[in-house]
Amino acid sequence: MVGIDLSGKVALVTGVGDNESFAWFISKALQAAGATVVLACHPRVVGIVEGVLSRDMDRESRLLPDGSEFKPAKVLPCDAGYDTMADVKLDELPPATQRAYAKLTTDYSITGMVDAVGKEFGGIDVLIHSIAFGREVTKSQLDTSRKGYLEAMGISAYSLTALTRAAAPYMAGRPGGGSVVGLTYIGGERVVPHYGGGMSAAKASLQIDAKQLAWFVGEKGARVNLISAGPYLSRAMRSIKPGEMEKSVEYAAAHSPLRRPIEPQEVASAVLFLCSPLASAVTGQILYVDCGYHVMGT
Ligand SMILES: NC(=O)c1ccc[n+]([C@@H]2O[C@H](COP(=O)([O-])OP(=O)(O)OC[C@H]3O[C@@H](n4cnc5c(N)ncnc54)[C@H](O)[C@@H]3O)[C@@H](O)[C@H]2O)c1
C-alpha cells in the first residue's frame, strides 16, 4: 500500500474561516498525514477559528481519523489585501475594523506573516491559498463597479502571487520541494451568471497566475497547482445569496457524471496528493474535484 506521509513538513494554510471552510478540511488532512499546520486567518475570523478549535461543542469537527484532534501549531492573523504593513491605511477602514486592527500585535500583512512562519518553523513546505472575497459577488457582471472588481481581483487572485513570492525563499531547498495549492472554480472559465462582482475574472486570473508562478518557482523545485472544486455549501457560500448556491449544488450534482455533489474531504484528499511525492512532477495544473461536472456540455 502507498500512503501519504508528510511528517516533518510545515504547512501554512490560509482561508480557514470556520469549521466548514475547505481550508479546515485541508488543514485536518495535512495534520493527519503528519504535517505541522500553521493557520493564517483573516483578522476578522481569528476569534471564530480559535472558538472552533477549543469549544466542546465543536470537538467532533476537530477529530482526525485516528481519534486525535486537529490542533494547529499556531493561528496567525493575515489580511491578504496587504503585501506589507506599509499598505495598511487604518483611517480608510470602517471604524469597527480600525479598532480591531489597531489591537493586533503581530504583522498581519502577507510578507510579515509568511516571514514570521518561515523563521519560527525553519522553512515552509506547503502553502495553501484558499482565499476569496468579492464585496459585489451578488451583483451581475454588468452591474459590478470598478472598485469592487479590482478589490475582488486583489484579494482573491493577486494574493496567490504575493503569498508565493513571500514563501518562495522559505520553500527553497526543502527536501522534495515546496508545494503551493490554490482553490479555483469553474466560474473562472465558463459563464456562471450569479458569480459576479469580479469573482469570475479573479478565478480566471488565478488560473493563469498559477501557471506563471509554476514556471517562476519551478527552478527552485517548488510546484504550483490549483484545485477546481465543485460547488459546495460552506457557511460563507450559504450566506452570500441564500437559495442561489443551493440551486448550483443541486444542478451540478444532477449534471455531473458521478451524479452527486462533492464532499469537502474530497478536496482535502486531492490537496494531499498534490503536496505529496506522488505528484512530484505535477505542476501548473488545474485538478478538477467536481464529480466530473466540467466535462459536460449541458
Ligand atoms: N464553496 C464553493 O462552492 C467553492 C467552489 C470552488 C472554489 N471555491 C474556493 O475555495 C476557497 C475557499 O472557499 P470556501 O468555500 O471554503 O469559503 P470560506 O468563506 O470558508 O473561505 C474563504 C476564506 O477567505 C478568507 N478571506 C476573505 N478575504 C480575506 C482577506 N482579505 N485576507 C485573508 N483571508 C480572507 C475568509 O476569511 C475565508 O476564510 C475560495 O478560494 C473559493 O473561491 C469554493
The ligand as an SDF file (V2000), in Angstrom:
LIG
                    3D

 44 48  0  0  0  0  0  0  0  0999 V2000
  -17.5960   26.7780   -1.8480 N   0  0  0  0  0  0  0  0  0  0  0  0
  -17.5550   26.6010   -3.1510 C   0  0  0  0  0  0  0  0  0  0  0  0
  -18.5550   26.2550   -3.8090 O   0  0  0  0  0  0  0  0  0  0  0  0
  -16.2490   26.7630   -3.8870 C   0  0  0  0  0  0  0  0  0  0  0  0
  -16.0780   26.1390   -5.1430 C   0  0  0  0  0  0  0  0  0  0  0  0
  -14.8570   26.2610   -5.8000 C   0  0  0  0  0  0  0  0  0  0  0  0
  -13.8510   27.0140   -5.2400 C   0  0  0  0  0  0  0  0  0  0  0  0
  -14.0520   27.6120   -4.0170 N   0  0  0  0  0  0  0  0  0  0  0  0
  -12.9310   28.3910   -3.4710 C   0  0  0  0  0  0  0  0  0  0  0  0
  -12.4500   27.7630   -2.3070 O   0  0  0  0  0  0  0  0  0  0  0  0
  -11.8320   28.7450   -1.4960 C   0  0  0  0  0  0  0  0  0  0  0  0
  -12.3790   28.6530   -0.0840 C   0  0  0  0  0  0  0  0  0  0  0  0
  -13.7730   28.9230   -0.0990 O   0  0  0  0  0  0  0  0  0  0  0  0
  -14.7840   28.2620    0.9580 P   0  0  0  0  0  0  0  0  0  0  0  0
  -15.9370   27.7790    0.1750 O   0  0  0  0  0  0  0  0  0  0  0  0
  -14.0480   27.3570    1.8550 O   0  0  0  0  0  0  0  0  0  0  0  0
  -15.3550   29.5320    1.7450 O   0  0  0  0  0  0  0  0  0  0  0  0
  -14.7890   30.2790    3.0450 P   0  0  0  0  0  0  0  0  0  0  0  0
  -15.5540   31.5460    3.1150 O   0  0  0  0  0  0  0  0  0  0  0  0
  -14.8470   29.3690    4.1990 O   0  0  0  0  0  0  0  0  0  0  0  0
  -13.2660   30.5890    2.6700 O   0  0  0  0  0  0  0  0  0  0  0  0
  -12.8490   31.8160    2.1200 C   0  0  0  0  0  0  0  0  0  0  0  0
  -11.8460   32.4010    3.0730 C   0  0  0  0  0  0  0  0  0  0  0  0
  -11.2680   33.5850    2.5340 O   0  0  0  0  0  0  0  0  0  0  0  0
  -10.9400   34.4000    3.6350 C   0  0  0  0  0  0  0  0  0  0  0  0
  -10.6850   35.7810    3.2500 N   0  0  0  0  0  0  0  0  0  0  0  0
  -11.5330   36.6480    2.6260 C   0  0  0  0  0  0  0  0  0  0  0  0
  -10.9220   37.8430    2.4980 N   0  0  0  0  0  0  0  0  0  0  0  0
   -9.6780   37.7160    3.0400 C   0  0  0  0  0  0  0  0  0  0  0  0
   -8.5880   38.6060    3.2130 C   0  0  0  0  0  0  0  0  0  0  0  0
   -8.6410   39.8910    2.8250 N   0  0  0  0  0  0  0  0  0  0  0  0
   -7.4720   38.1510    3.8340 N   0  0  0  0  0  0  0  0  0  0  0  0
   -7.3940   36.8700    4.2680 C   0  0  0  0  0  0  0  0  0  0  0  0
   -8.3880   35.9730    4.1280 N   0  0  0  0  0  0  0  0  0  0  0  0
   -9.5200   36.4120    3.5120 C   0  0  0  0  0  0  0  0  0  0  0  0
  -12.1630   34.2850    4.5410 C   0  0  0  0  0  0  0  0  0  0  0  0
  -11.8610   34.7070    5.8620 O   0  0  0  0  0  0  0  0  0  0  0  0
  -12.4600   32.7850    4.4410 C   0  0  0  0  0  0  0  0  0  0  0  0
  -11.8080   32.1100    5.4790 O   0  0  0  0  0  0  0  0  0  0  0  0
  -12.0790   30.0860   -2.1720 C   0  0  0  0  0  0  0  0  0  0  0  0
  -10.9790   30.4180   -2.9760 O   0  0  0  0  0  0  0  0  0  0  0  0
  -13.2880   29.7900   -3.0470 C   0  0  0  0  0  0  0  0  0  0  0  0
  -13.4190   30.6520   -4.1370 O   0  0  0  0  0  0  0  0  0  0  0  0
  -15.2130   27.4960   -3.3350 C   0  0  0  0  0  0  0  0  0  0  0  0
  1  2  1  0
  2  3  2  0
  2  4  1  0
  4  5  1  0
  4 44  2  0
  5  6  2  0
  6  7  1  0
  7  8  2  0
  8  9  1  0
  8 44  1  0
  9 10  1  0
  9 42  1  0
 10 11  1  0
 11 12  1  0
 11 40  1  0
 12 13  1  0
 13 14  1  0
 14 15  2  0
 14 16  1  0
 14 17  1  0
 17 18  1  0
 18 19  2  0
 18 20  1  0
 18 21  1  0
 21 22  1  0
 22 23  1  0
 23 24  1  0
 23 38  1  0
 24 25  1  0
 25 26  1  0
 25 36  1  0
 26 27  1  0
 26 35  1  0
 27 28  2  0
 28 29  1  0
 29 30  1  0
 29 35  2  0
 30 31  1  0
 30 32  2  0
 32 33  1  0
 33 34  2  0
 34 35  1  0
 36 37  1  0
 36 38  1  0
 38 39  1  0
 40 41  1  0
 40 42  1  0
 42 43  1  0
M  CHG  2   8   1  16  -1
M  END
$$$$
